[in-house]
């Protein structure tokens, strides 16, 4: 057994272009439903005992390969491998390797299908996870199984890295897009901490205000935005209310502007009812 591992590692190190990666070799070593190494509990126990003995001397790369390329196991052998993974993770902590670095992303190794974005080839794994999760949700209309599993079995990564990437504040469209719908479904299912969700909504509102302030001259109360959605009569009543408030608060610096706005609004209201003159007609 030791010779097989030694040859595989040496071959991957010096001839990966022909042999392939060590991760691929290890995955193929334990793949297949009738694999003699995994079908027998006794044989598999011997293999894990051998691998466990190497843990104190293993490099982080080999330990990560054994965790990432976890084989499909039966009930009889799964518990044995879970014990090995716990041992390997402990060793990674001793080596100062973050458990976030154990996996490239939630979807790592789950699919070899090409993505719609060329940027994903070099993108941050977390951003790749977000795009793939949204794409899967678009196709099925359901929270992807990979996200459900990650929220349970990879909770530090899910909450510490994936959710912040998913919940990056942005200007939200009036008609919810698929990313917004995925976020709402995750929130309703209790997979997003409420404090994180509330901060996301607040930050998105700030993004909206910042964008609108760049287009319109918005005052502190947002009255210019409100007036865009009011009828002329409603706007006139609002301006009278603002003028009364300015008088009561002795805000003389605002009164002139408000009066000018009232005159303009009143002119617009009266214009349709004014009689037309010959000059107006011609």
ABEGO torsion letter per residue (X at the ends): XAAAAAAAAAAAAAAAAAAEBAAAAAAAAABEAABAAAABAAAAAAAAAAAAAAAAABBAAAAAAAAAABBBBBAAAAAAAAAAAAAAAAAAAAAGBBAAAABAEAABGABABBBABAAAAABBAAAAAAAAAAAAAAAAGBBBAAAAAAAAAAAAAAAAAAAAAAABBBBBBABBBAAAAAAAAAAAAGABBAAAAAAAAAAAAAAAAAAAAAABBBBAAGAAAAAAABBAAAAAAAAAAAAAAAAAAGBAAAAAAAAAAAAAAAAAAAAAABBBBAAAAX
